[in-house]
Amino acid sequence: MSGADLVFDAVPELPHDTPIDRVRLPTRVRKVILSAGFKPVGEVRETADETLLSFPDFGPGSLAYIRSHFGLSSIDGVRPIEVKQK
């Protein structure tokens, strides 16, 4: 299996730059996220709940799925600031 064939489970530990098209998602969530133009996981994480909920066919259940599987958005103040080790 080449690197281009890798598909990842949707988990909060995914790096921000993981391409959305390489993540296992429910079909409806995948279609909405990709049609909205999101490319990496980080873009979805950093999008406000209100914005995500404004997309057609993306309701509270889809939002709950994204937040539980991708991690919570730092714009909502829930992602801790990363501290670089010396």
N, C-alpha and C positions, 0 to 999 in steps of 0.2 A: 504494500500500500504506500503510495507516495504521499508527501506532505499535502499536496493539493486535494487528496481524497479524504483527509481527516475530517471527521465530524465530531463536534463536542457536545456533551450534555450541557444544558443550560443550568449553570451553577453560579453563585455569587463570586466565586474565586476566578472566574474567567478574566483574563487581562482586558483592559479597556479597548485595545486595538484588535480584538478577535472579530473577524468578519461575521456579520449576522448570517450570511448564507452558509456558514460552516457550523451553525448551532442548531441542534434539534429543537424545534418549536412546534406547537400545535399549528395546523394548517392556517386557521383563521388569523392567528397572531402573526405568523410569518408573512402572510399576504399583506396585512395592514402595514406592518413595520417596513417591509421592502418597498411597497408602493408609496409610502411616505418619503422614501429616499434615504432612509437610515442605512449606513454602511457598517460601522463597527458597533460593538456592544456598548461602548462608552457613550456614544451619542444617545442611545436609548436611555441609559442610566441617568444622564444629565438632563433629560427632557422632563419638564414639569408634568405632574399628573394631569392637570387641566388640559394641557396640550395633547397628551396621549388620548385622553377621553374625548377630545374633539374630533378624532378620526372616525369615519364611518365604520361600523361593525367592530368597534373597540370599546367595550364597556367595562364596568367595574371588575368583572371576572377576569378579563384579559389583563387589566392593570394589576390586579392582585397576582396573577401568574408572573408577569414581568418583574414586579418588585420582589417577589419571593425567590425567583430563579436567577435574576440578574443582579440582585442586590438593590439597595435603596439609593436614591439620588442624593448626591452631595449638595445639590441646590436646595434641598429641603433640610440641610444641616444635619444629616444623619451619618454621613461618611466621615470618619475621623481624619484629621490632617495627618499626612504621612510625615514622619520625622526621619530624616536621614541619619544613619549611624555613622559615627566618626571612625 
